[in-house]
Amino acid sequence: MLSVLGCDADVAGNGQEGLDAIAAREYDLVLMDCQMPVMDGYAATAALRAREKETGGKRLTVVALTANAMQGDSDFCLAAGMDDYLSKPFTIRKLGDMVSKWISAEGKGSGGPVEARVEPAAPAKSLVSPIDRAVIDGIRELEDDGTKASSSGSSTCTSPAPPA
């Protein structure tokens, strides 16, 4: 979703990997999943805020991503040191609005809400379809012959590998 919005993004598998990435590279914004293995988003944000305080570094904007949509969850995220909250599932529009809210038009995190617009990136020219048309055509041929595929048993569908 972020690439469609024209953003460059790195993915961390857990909170510790996220902290390591933040230490190694400058980021404009962090989208922090609250529930992760090794170190959850709350602990990772607390560690980030402690690091910023210790080093006198600029406050990095952290937006919580969570499946919890209960009343008070956003307050819990803010109390943990996160700057904003986005409940899953979310649309690309809601994600774009959140990124726009926190990143200035020049592409730098502001440490506070700003007015900016994130435009969708131009679609890639060579998209590989995840649907194998030969398999679909084979199913259609079976149906055209009056032979119906059995509704029991297992079936598999393969997709071409994406280009390297």
C-alpha positions, 0 to 999 in steps of 0.5 A: 500500500505504501508503494502505491502511495509513492512511499519508500518503506522498509519492513521489520519483522518485530520491534527489535528489528524496527529499533535496529533499522531506526538506529541504522537509517533516518526515517520520516515516519514509523508505522508501528504494529502493536502486536509483534513477536520478540518486542511489541510495538509498545515496548519498541516505542518506549525504547525509541523514546528513551533513546531519543531522550538519551541522545537528544535526537529529534522525535520520530513520529510513530503511528500505531497500527493495531487490530484493537478497535476498542474504546480507549485503545487509541489512548493506550497507544498515545500513552505508550509514546506513539503519536497517532493511531490507525486501526486495522483493517484500513483502506489505502485512503486512510493510510494515505491520509495518515501519512499526509498528516505526519509527513511534510510536502518535502518528504520529511517528518515534521514531528507534528501534524502538517497539511500535505497530500500523498499522491498515488504512484503511477501504476507499474507497466509490467504487472504479473497477474497472480491468476494462471489463465491456462488453469482458468481456461482448462476449467472452462473447457471442462464446464463447456464439455458438460463435465463438472469438476468434483466439489470434493477433494483438494485442488491447487492453483499456481501463479507465475513467479513475480519478475526478479 
